[in-house]
Amino acid sequence: MSIRLPAADGGYRLHRPCTAPLAPLVCGPARSRRFYAAAHVVADPLAACAGGPAAQAGP
């Protein structure tokens, strides 16, 4: 399996995740919501600036 990640030159590069987990697997219910915090927020790093409030600088 491979995924396409944005590259600094505006294109994409392929990344193949390793098959071994980086952390030990823990069984049981989650005790923290920290890892859920921004999972649904995904920006397009290659999109043109829309000029919305988040893109405006200054007070």
PDB file of N, H, CA, C and O in Angstrom:
ATOM      1  N   MET A   1       0.843  -1.161   0.000  1.00  0.00           N
ATOM      2  CA  MET A   1       0.000   0.000   0.000  1.00  0.00           C
ATOM      3  C   MET A   1       0.897   1.236   0.000  1.00  0.00           C
ATOM      4  O   MET A   1       1.950   1.247   0.637  1.00  0.00           O
ATOM      5  N   SER A   2       0.480   2.261  -0.707  1.00  0.00           N
ATOM      6  H   SER A   2      -0.375   2.252  -1.225  1.00  0.00           H
ATOM      7  CA  SER A   2       1.201   3.530  -0.696  1.00  0.00           C
ATOM      8  C   SER A   2       0.182   4.668  -0.733  1.00  0.00           C
ATOM      9  O   SER A   2      -0.933   4.509  -1.229  1.00  0.00           O
ATOM     10  N   ILE A   3       0.591   5.814  -0.200  1.00  0.00           N
ATOM     11  H   ILE A   3       1.497   5.944   0.203  1.00  0.00           H
ATOM     12  CA  ILE A   3      -0.269   6.996  -0.204  1.00  0.00           C
ATOM     13  C   ILE A   3       0.496   8.147  -0.841  1.00  0.00           C
ATOM     14  O   ILE A   3       1.723   8.206  -0.774  1.00  0.00           O
ATOM     15  N   ARG A   4      -0.248   9.063  -1.462  1.00  0.00           N
ATOM     16  H   ARG A   4      -1.246   9.015  -1.517  1.00  0.00           H
ATOM     17  CA  ARG A   4       0.371  10.239  -2.082  1.00  0.00           C
ATOM     18  C   ARG A   4       0.377  11.377  -1.076  1.00  0.00           C
ATOM     19  O   ARG A   4      -0.663  11.728  -0.518  1.00  0.00           O
ATOM     20  N   LEU A   5       1.553  11.953  -0.844  1.00  0.00           N
ATOM     21  H   LEU A   5       2.398  11.668  -1.296  1.00  0.00           H
ATOM     22  CA  LEU A   5       1.699  13.083   0.067  1.00  0.00           C
ATOM     23  C   LEU A   5       2.158  14.304  -0.718  1.00  0.00           C
ATOM     24  O   LEU A   5       2.918  14.165  -1.676  1.00  0.00           O
ATOM     25  N   PRO A   6       1.709  15.508  -0.330  1.00  0.00           N
ATOM     26  CA  PRO A   6       2.143  16.710  -1.037  1.00  0.00           C
ATOM     27  C   PRO A   6       3.637  16.947  -0.833  1.00  0.00           C
ATOM     28  O   PRO A   6       4.170  16.726   0.254  1.00  0.00           O
ATOM     29  N   ALA A   7       4.299  17.398  -1.889  1.00  0.00           N
ATOM     30  H   ALA A   7       3.866  17.578  -2.772  1.00  0.00           H
ATOM     31  CA  ALA A   7       5.734  17.690  -1.848  1.00  0.00           C
ATOM     32  C   ALA A   7       5.947  19.200  -1.900  1.00  0.00           C
ATOM     33  O   ALA A   7       5.044  19.944  -2.283  1.00  0.00           O
ATOM     34  N   ALA A   8       7.129  19.649  -1.518  1.00  0.00           N
ATOM     35  H   ALA A   8       7.863  19.045  -1.207  1.00  0.00           H
ATOM     36  CA  ALA A   8       7.449  21.076  -1.478  1.00  0.00           C
ATOM     37  C   ALA A   8       7.382  21.728  -2.856  1.00  0.00           C
ATOM     38  O   ALA A   8       7.129  22.929  -2.951  1.00  0.00           O
ATOM     39  N   ASP A   9       7.604  20.963  -3.923  1.00  0.00           N
ATOM     40  H   ASP A   9       7.810  19.987  -3.845  1.00  0.00           H
ATOM     41  CA  ASP A   9       7.597  21.529  -5.270  1.00  0.00           C
ATOM     42  C   ASP A   9       6.193  21.638  -5.866  1.00  0.00           C
ATOM     43  O   ASP A   9       6.046  21.999  -7.034  1.00  0.00           O
ATOM     44  N   GLY A  10       5.157  21.327  -5.073  1.00  0.00           N
ATOM     45  H   GLY A  10       5.276  21.034  -4.125  1.00  0.00           H
ATOM     46  CA  GLY A  10       3.784  21.425  -5.560  1.00  0.00           C
ATOM     47  C   GLY A  10       3.244  20.126  -6.116  1.00  0.00           C
ATOM     48  O   GLY A  10       2.053  20.037  -6.416  1.00  0.00           O
ATOM     49  N   GLY A  11       4.073  19.131  -6.259  1.00  0.00           N
ATOM     50  H   GLY A  11       5.040  19.204  -6.015  1.00  0.00           H
ATOM     51  CA  GLY A  11       3.624  17.835  -6.748  1.00  0.00           C
ATOM     52  C   GLY A  11       3.317  16.901  -5.592  1.00  0.00           C
ATOM     53  O   GLY A  11       3.000  17.336  -4.484  1.00  0.00           O
ATOM     54  N   TYR A  12       3.415  15.629  -5.868  1.00  0.00           N
ATOM     55  H   TYR A  12       3.673  15.275  -6.767  1.00  0.00           H
ATOM     56  CA  TYR A  12       3.167  14.611  -4.859  1.00  0.00           C
ATOM     57  C   TYR A  12       4.330  13.638  -4.829  1.00  0.00           C
ATOM     58  O   TYR A  12       5.069  13.501  -5.804  1.00  0.00           O
ATOM     59  N   ARG A  13       4.483  12.962  -3.697  1.00  0.00           N
ATOM     60  H   ARG A  13       3.883  13.073  -2.905  1.00  0.00           H
ATOM     61  CA  ARG A  13       5.448  11.878  -3.611  1.00  0.00           C
ATOM     62  C   ARG A  13       4.742  10.690  -2.975  1.00  0.00           C
ATOM     63  O   ARG A  13       3.835  10.855  -2.160  1.00  0.00           O
ATOM     64  N   LEU A  14       5.168   9.492  -3.356  1.00  0.00           N
ATOM     65  H   LEU A  14       5.905   9.358  -4.018  1.00  0.00           H
ATOM     66  CA  LEU A  14       4.571   8.288  -2.796  1.00  0.00           C
ATOM     67  C   LEU A  14       5.253   7.933  -1.484  1.00  0.00           C
ATOM     68  O   LEU A  14       6.471   8.055  -1.353  1.00  0.00           O
ATOM     69  N   HIS A  15       4.469   7.499  -0.531  1.00  0.00           N
ATOM     70  H   HIS A  15       3.480   7.401  -0.638  1.00  0.00           H
ATOM     71  CA  HIS A  15       4.994   7.064   0.767  1.00  0.00           C
ATOM     72  C   HIS A  15       4.417   5.689   1.058  1.00  0.00           C
ATOM     73  O   HIS A  15       3.212   5.471   0.928  1.00  0.00           O
ATOM     74  N   ARG A  16       5.274   4.771   1.447  1.00  0.00           N
ATOM     75  H   ARG A  16       6.253   4.947   1.552  1.00  0.00           H
ATOM     76  CA  ARG A  16       4.836   3.431   1.828  1.00  0.00           C
ATOM     77  C   ARG A  16       4.999   3.294   3.342  1.00  0.00           C
ATOM     78  O   ARG A  16       6.123   3.242   3.842  1.00  0.00           O
ATOM     79  N   PRO A  17       3.879   3.236   4.074  1.00  0.00           N
ATOM     80  CA  PRO A  17       3.979   3.095   5.526  1.00  0.00           C
ATOM     81  C   PRO A  17       4.631   1.765   5.902  1.00  0.00           C
ATOM     82  O   PRO A  17       4.489   0.769   5.192  1.00  0.00           O
ATOM     83  N   CYS A  18       5.339   1.761   7.016  1.00  0.00           N
ATOM     84  H   CYS A  18       5.455   2.569   7.593  1.00  0.00           H
ATOM     85  CA  CYS A  18       5.944   0.508   7.476  1.00  0.00           C
ATOM     86  C   CYS A  18       4.837  -0.413   7.984  1.00  0.00           C
ATOM     87  O   CYS A  18       3.747   0.042   8.329  1.00  0.00           O
ATOM     88  N   THR A  19       5.122  -1.683   8.023  1.00  0.00           N
ATOM     89  H   THR A  19       6.008  -2.053   7.742  1.00  0.00           H
ATOM     90  CA  THR A  19       4.101  -2.644   8.427  1.00  0.00           C
ATOM     91  C   THR A  19       4.061  -2.853   9.933  1.00  0.00           C
ATOM     92  O   THR A  19       3.054  -3.329  10.458  1.00  0.00           O
ATOM     93  N   ALA A  20       5.124  -2.512  10.635  1.00  0.00           N
ATOM     94  H   ALA A  20       5.942  -2.125  10.209  1.00  0.00           H
ATOM     95  CA  ALA A  20       5.153  -2.704  12.087  1.00  0.00           C
ATOM     96  C   ALA A  20       4.608  -1.470  12.794  1.00  0.00           C
ATOM     97  O   ALA A  20       4.943  -0.348  12.417  1.00  0.00           O
ATOM     98  N   PRO A  21       3.772  -1.658  13.813  1.00  0.00           N
ATOM     99  CA  PRO A  21       3.282  -0.489  14.552  1.00  0.00           C
ATOM    100  C   PRO A  21       4.416   0.197  15.300  1.00  0.00           C
ATOM    101  O   PRO A  21       5.343  -0.460  15.773  1.00  0.00           O
ATOM    102  N   LEU A  22       4.339   1.523  15.407  1.00  0.00           N
ATOM    103  H   LEU A  22       3.585   2.057  15.022  1.00  0.00           H
ATOM    104  CA  LEU A  22       5.365   2.282  16.106  1.00  0.00           C
ATOM    105  C   LEU A  22       5.177   2.240  17.619  1.00  0.00           C
ATOM    106  O   LEU A  22       6.132   2.437  18.370  1.00  0.00           O
ATOM    107  N   ALA A  23       3.972   1.988  18.059  1.00  0.00           N
ATOM    108  H   ALA A  23       3.196   1.828  17.449  1.00  0.00           H
ATOM    109  CA  ALA A  23       3.690   1.921  19.491  1.00  0.00           C
ATOM    110  C   ALA A  23       3.001   0.589  19.784  1.00  0.00           C
ATOM    111  O   ALA A  23       2.336   0.036  18.908  1.00  0.00           O
ATOM    112  N   PRO A  24       3.147   0.078  20.976  1.00  0.00           N
ATOM    113  CA  PRO A  24       2.470  -1.181  21.312  1.00  0.00           C
ATOM    114  C   PRO A  24       0.957  -0.998  21.280  1.00  0.00           C
ATOM    115  O   PRO A  24       0.442   0.066  21.625  1.00  0.00           O
ATOM    116  N   LEU A  25       0.259  -2.036  20.867  1.00  0.00           N
ATOM    117  H   LEU A  25       0.677  -2.900  20.587  1.00  0.00           H
ATOM    118  CA  LEU A  25      -1.199  -1.992  20.828  1.00  0.00           C
ATOM    119  C   LEU A  25      -1.745  -2.124  22.239  1.00  0.00           C
ATOM    120  O   LEU A  25      -1.262  -2.939  23.025  1.00  0.00           O
ATOM    121  N   VAL A  26      -2.748  -1.324  22.559  1.00  0.00           N
ATOM    122  H   VAL A  26      -3.140  -0.661  21.921  1.00  0.00           H
ATOM    123  CA  VAL A  26      -3.354  -1.346  23.887  1.00  0.00           C
ATOM    124  C   VAL A  26      -4.799  -1.780  23.730  1.00  0.00           C
ATOM    125  O   VAL A  26      -5.541  -1.204  22.935  1.00  0.00           O
ATOM    126  N   CYS A  27      -5.195  -2.778  24.473  1.00  0.00           N
ATOM    127  H   CYS A  27      -4.592  -3.246  25.119  1.00  0.00           H
ATOM    128  CA  CYS A  27      -6.581  -3.247  24.424  1.00  0.00           C
ATOM    129  C   CYS A  27      -7.411  -2.499  25.461  1.00  0.00           C
ATOM    130  O   CYS A  27      -6.904  -2.085  26.503  1.00  0.00           O
ATOM    131  N   GLY A  28      -8.674  -2.338  25.160  1.00  0.00           N
ATOM    132  H   GLY A  28      -9.085  -2.674  24.313  1.00  0.00           H
ATOM    133  CA  GLY A  28      -9.571  -1.672  26.100  1.00  0.00           C
ATOM    134  C   GLY A  28     -10.051  -0.346  25.549  1.00  0.00           C
ATOM    135  O   GLY A  28      -9.617   0.086  24.482  1.00  0.00           O
ATOM    136  N   PRO A  29     -10.943   0.296  26.274  1.00  0.00           N
ATOM    137  CA  PRO A  29     -11.491   1.575  25.800  1.00  0.00           C
ATOM    138  C   PRO A  29     -10.449   2.690  25.866  1.00  0.00           C
ATOM    139  O   PRO A  29      -9.517   2.650  26.669  1.00  0.00           O
ATOM    140  N   ALA A  30     -10.631   3.661  25.021  1.00  0.00           N
ATOM    141  H   ALA A  30     -11.389   3.694  24.369  1.00  0.00           H
ATOM    142  CA  ALA A  30      -9.732   4.817  25.016  1.00  0.00           C
ATOM    143  C   ALA A  30      -9.926   5.610  26.306  1.00  0.00           C
ATOM    144  O   ALA A  30     -11.053   5.792  26.768  1.00  0.00           O
ATOM    145  N   ARG A  31      -8.828   6.076  26.881  1.00  0.00           N
ATOM    146  H   ARG A  31      -7.912   5.928  26.506  1.00  0.00           H
ATOM    147  CA  ARG A  31      -8.908   6.854  28.117  1.00  0.00           C
ATOM    148  C   ARG A  31      -8.628   8.332  27.861  1.00  0.00           C
ATOM    149  O   ARG A  31      -8.669   9.141  28.788  1.00  0.00           O
ATOM    150  N   SER A  32      -8.349   8.682  26.629  1.00  0.00           N
ATOM    151  H   SER A  32      -8.316   8.025  25.876  1.00  0.00           H
ATOM    152  CA  SER A  32      -8.050  10.070  26.308  1.00  0.00           C
ATOM    153  C   SER A  32      -8.649  10.401  24.949  1.00  0.00           C
ATOM    154  O   SER A  32      -8.665   9.559  24.051  1.00  0.00           O
ATOM    155  N   ARG A  33      -9.138  11.617  24.800  1.00  0.00           N
ATOM    156  H   ARG A  33      -9.125  12.300  25.529  1.00  0.00           H
ATOM    157  CA  ARG A  33      -9.681  12.049  23.510  1.00  0.00           C
ATOM    158  C   ARG A  33      -8.655  12.839  22.721  1.00  0.00           C
ATOM    159  O   ARG A  33      -8.970  13.339  21.642  1.00  0.00           O
ATOM    160  N   ARG A  34      -7.453  12.963  23.219  1.00  0.00           N
ATOM    161  H   ARG A  34      -7.197  12.556  24.096  1.00  0.00           H
ATOM    162  CA  ARG A  34      -6.423  13.769  22.574  1.00  0.00           C
ATOM    163  C   ARG A  34      -6.221  13.392  21.108  1.00  0.00           C
ATOM    164  O   ARG A  34      -6.109  14.279  20.263  1.00  0.00           O
ATOM    165  N   PHE A  35      -6.173  12.127  20.794  1.00  0.00           N
ATOM    166  H   PHE A  35      -6.264  11.406  21.481  1.00  0.00           H
ATOM    167  CA  PHE A  35      -5.893  11.714  19.429  1.00  0.00           C
ATOM    168  C   PHE A  35      -7.083  11.892  18.501  1.00  0.00           C
ATOM    169  O   PHE A  35      -6.941  11.684  17.296  1.00  0.00           O
ATOM    170  N   TYR A  36      -8.248  12.267  19.008  1.00  0.00           N
ATOM    171  H   TYR A  36      -8.364  12.436  19.987  1.00  0.00           H
ATOM    172  CA  TYR A  36      -9.409  12.540  18.167  1.00  0.00           C
ATOM    173  C   TYR A  36      -9.511  14.025  17.803  1.00  0.00           C
ATOM    174  O   TYR A  36     -10.309  14.381  16.936  1.00  0.00           O
ATOM    175  N   ALA A  37      -8.750  14.872  18.422  1.00  0.00           N
ATOM    176  H   ALA A  37      -8.101  14.582  19.126  1.00  0.00           H
ATOM    177  CA  ALA A  37      -8.933  16.319  18.367  1.00  0.00           C
ATOM    178  C   ALA A  37      -9.046  16.891  16.962  1.00  0.00           C
ATOM    179  O   ALA A  37     -10.010  17.605  16.686  1.00  0.00           O
ATOM    180  N   ALA A  38      -8.121  16.616  16.072  1.00  0.00           N
ATOM    181  H   ALA A  38      -7.338  16.035  16.297  1.00  0.00           H
ATOM    182  CA  ALA A  38      -8.129  17.257  14.755  1.00  0.00           C
ATOM    183  C   ALA A  38      -8.185  16.244  13.622  1.00  0.00           C
ATOM    184  O   ALA A  38      -7.785  16.561  12.501  1.00  0.00           O
ATOM    185  N   ALA A  39      -8.661  15.057  13.877  1.00  0.00           N
ATOM    186  H   ALA A  39      -8.986  14.799  14.787  1.00  0.00           H
ATOM    187  CA  ALA A  39      -8.686  14.032  12.838  1.00  0.00           C
ATOM    188  C   ALA A  39      -9.612  14.416  11.680  1.00  0.00           C
ATOM    189  O   ALA A  39      -9.410  13.953  10.557  1.00  0.00           O
ATOM    190  N   HIS A  40     -10.608  15.241  11.927  1.00  0.00           N
ATOM    191  H   HIS A  40     -10.772  15.618  12.838  1.00  0.00           H
ATOM    192  CA  HIS A  40     -11.558  15.603  10.884  1.00  0.00           C
ATOM    193  C   HIS A  40     -11.167  16.881  10.144  1.00  0.00           C
ATOM    194  O   HIS A  40     -11.836  17.240   9.176  1.00  0.00           O
ATOM    195  N   VAL A  41     -10.125  17.571  10.555  1.00  0.00           N
ATOM    196  H   VAL A  41      -9.581  17.280  11.342  1.00  0.00           H
ATOM    197  CA  VAL A  41      -9.715  18.829   9.930  1.00  0.00           C
ATOM    198  C   VAL A  41      -8.588  18.544   8.949  1.00  0.00           C
ATOM    199  O   VAL A  41      -7.467  18.233   9.352  1.00  0.00           O
ATOM    200  N   VAL A  42      -8.891  18.651   7.655  1.00  0.00           N
ATOM    201  H   VAL A  42      -9.801  18.903   7.328  1.00  0.00           H
ATOM    202  CA  VAL A  42      -7.893  18.372   6.629  1.00  0.00           C
ATOM    203  C   VAL A  42      -7.901  19.519   5.632  1.00  0.00           C
ATOM    204  O   VAL A  42      -8.925  19.798   5.009  1.00  0.00           O
ATOM    205  N   ALA A  43      -6.769  20.180   5.480  1.00  0.00           N
ATOM    206  H   ALA A  43      -5.937  19.953   5.987  1.00  0.00           H
ATOM    207  CA  ALA A  43      -6.643  21.282   4.526  1.00  0.00           C
ATOM    208  C   ALA A  43      -5.956  20.779   3.266  1.00  0.00           C
ATOM    209  O   ALA A  43      -5.198  19.810   3.312  1.00  0.00           O
ATOM    210  N   ASP A  44      -6.217  21.428   2.156  1.00  0.00           N
ATOM    211  H   ASP A  44      -6.832  22.215   2.119  1.00  0.00           H
ATOM    212  CA  ASP A  44      -5.537  21.108   0.906  1.00  0.00           C
ATOM    213  C   ASP A  44      -4.320  22.019   0.809  1.00  0.00           C
ATOM    214  O   ASP A  44      -4.473  23.207   0.525  1.00  0.00           O
ATOM    215  N   PRO A  45      -3.110  21.497   1.037  1.00  0.00           N
ATOM    216  CA  PRO A  45      -1.922  22.350   1.042  1.00  0.00           C
ATOM    217  C   PRO A  45      -1.560  22.906  -0.331  1.00  0.00           C
ATOM    218  O   PRO A  45      -0.750  23.827  -0.430  1.00  0.00           O
ATOM    219  N   LEU A  46      -2.148  22.360  -1.382  1.00  0.00           N
ATOM    220  H   LEU A  46      -2.806  21.612  -1.301  1.00  0.00           H
ATOM    221  CA  LEU A  46      -1.833  22.820  -2.733  1.00  0.00           C
ATOM    222  C   LEU A  46      -2.907  23.760  -3.287  1.00  0.00           C
ATOM    223  O   LEU A  46      -2.777  24.242  -4.413  1.00  0.00           O
ATOM    224  N   ALA A  47      -3.967  24.028  -2.512  1.00  0.00           N
ATOM    225  H   ALA A  47      -4.073  23.637  -1.598  1.00  0.00           H
ATOM    226  CA  ALA A  47      -5.052  24.892  -2.984  1.00  0.00           C
ATOM    227  C   ALA A  47      -4.639  26.360  -2.917  1.00  0.00           C
ATOM    228  O   ALA A  47      -3.817  26.754  -2.090  1.00  0.00           O
ATOM    229  N   ALA A  48      -5.225  27.154  -3.801  1.00  0.00           N
ATOM    230  H   ALA A  48      -5.893  26.834  -4.473  1.00  0.00           H
ATOM    231  CA  ALA A  48      -4.991  28.597  -3.766  1.00  0.00           C
ATOM    232  C   ALA A  48      -5.699  29.171  -2.546  1.00  0.00           C
ATOM    233  O   ALA A  48      -6.714  28.630  -2.108  1.00  0.00           O
ATOM    234  N   CYS A  49      -5.179  30.247  -2.002  1.00  0.00           N
ATOM    235  H   CYS A  49      -4.355  30.686  -2.358  1.00  0.00           H
ATOM    236  CA  CYS A  49      -5.777  30.881  -0.828  1.00  0.00           C
ATOM    237  C   CYS A  49      -7.153  31.430  -1.202  1.00  0.00           C
ATOM    238  O   CYS A  49      -7.289  32.167  -2.179  1.00  0.00           O
ATOM    239  N   ALA A  50      -8.161  31.072  -0.426  1.00  0.00           N
ATOM    240  H   ALA A  50      -8.050  30.474   0.367  1.00  0.00           H
ATOM    241  CA  ALA A  50      -9.525  31.514  -0.712  1.00  0.00           C
ATOM    242  C   ALA A  50      -9.789  32.925  -0.197  1.00  0.00           C
ATOM    243  O   ALA A  50     -10.788  33.536  -0.577  1.00  0.00           O
ATOM    244  N   GLY A  51      -8.914  33.457   0.660  1.00  0.00           N
ATOM    245  H   GLY A  51      -8.103  32.960   0.968  1.00  0.00           H
ATOM    246  CA  GLY A  51      -9.100  34.801   1.175  1.00  0.00           C
ATOM    247  C   GLY A  51     -10.114  34.897   2.289  1.00  0.00           C
ATOM    248  O   GLY A  51     -10.616  35.985   2.570  1.00  0.00           O
ATOM    249  N   GLY A  52     -10.427  33.785   2.932  1.00  0.00           N
ATOM    250  H   GLY A  52     -10.019  32.901   2.704  1.00  0.00           H
ATOM    251  CA  GLY A  52     -11.376  33.784   4.037  1.00  0.00           C
ATOM    252  C   GLY A  52     -10.774  34.396   5.283  1.00  0.00           C
ATOM    253  O   GLY A  52      -9.606  34.783   5.279  1.00  0.00           O
ATOM    254  N   PRO A  53     -11.553  34.490   6.351  1.00  0.00           N
ATOM    255  CA  PRO A  53     -11.090  35.120   7.584  1.00  0.00           C
ATOM    256  C   PRO A  53      -9.817  34.490   8.150  1.00  0.00           C
ATOM    257  O   PRO A  53      -8.983  35.198   8.712  1.00  0.00           O
ATOM    258  N   ALA A  54      -9.656  33.192   8.013  1.00  0.00           N
ATOM    259  H   ALA A  54     -10.334  32.617   7.556  1.00  0.00           H
ATOM    260  CA  ALA A  54      -8.463  32.534   8.546  1.00  0.00           C
ATOM    261  C   ALA A  54      -7.214  32.911   7.759  1.00  0.00           C
ATOM    262  O   ALA A  54      -6.102  32.799   8.276  1.00  0.00           O
ATOM    263  N   ALA A  55      -7.379  33.353   6.527  1.00  0.00           N
ATOM    264  H   ALA A  55      -8.282  33.444   6.106  1.00  0.00           H
ATOM    265  CA  ALA A  55      -6.235  33.697   5.685  1.00  0.00           C
ATOM    266  C   ALA A  55      -5.810  35.151   5.849  1.00  0.00           C
ATOM    267  O   ALA A  55      -4.734  35.532   5.390  1.00  0.00           O
ATOM    268  N   GLN A  56      -6.634  35.966   6.493  1.00  0.00           N
ATOM    269  H   GLN A  56      -7.509  35.657   6.865  1.00  0.00           H
ATOM    270  CA  GLN A  56      -6.322  37.385   6.649  1.00  0.00           C
ATOM    271  C   GLN A  56      -5.399  37.596   7.841  1.00  0.00           C
ATOM    272  O   GLN A  56      -5.622  37.030   8.911  1.00  0.00           O
ATOM    273  N   ALA A  57      -4.380  38.396   7.659  1.00  0.00           N
ATOM    274  H   ALA A  57      -4.199  38.855   6.790  1.00  0.00           H
ATOM    275  CA  ALA A  57      -3.430  38.685   8.741  1.00  0.00           C
ATOM    276  C   ALA A  57      -3.760  40.024   9.374  1.00  0.00           C
ATOM    277  O   ALA A  57      -4.408  40.873   8.763  1.00  0.00           O
ATOM    278  N   GLY A  58      -3.316  40.196  10.581  1.00  0.00           N
ATOM    279  H   GLY A  58      -2.790  39.506  11.078  1.00  0.00           H
ATOM    280  CA  GLY A  58      -3.495  41.477  11.252  1.00  0.00           C
ATOM    281  C   GLY A  58      -4.603  41.446  12.273  1.00  0.00           C
ATOM    282  O   GLY A  58      -5.330  40.459  12.381  1.00  0.00           O
ATOM    283  N   PRO A  59      -4.739  42.536  13.031  1.00  0.00           N
ATOM    284  CA  PRO A  59      -5.758  42.590  14.103  1.00  0.00           C
ATOM    285  C   PRO A  59      -7.164  42.750  13.590  1.00  0.00           C
ATOM    286  O   PRO A  59      -8.107  42.808  14.380  1.00  0.00           O
TER     287      PRO A  59
END
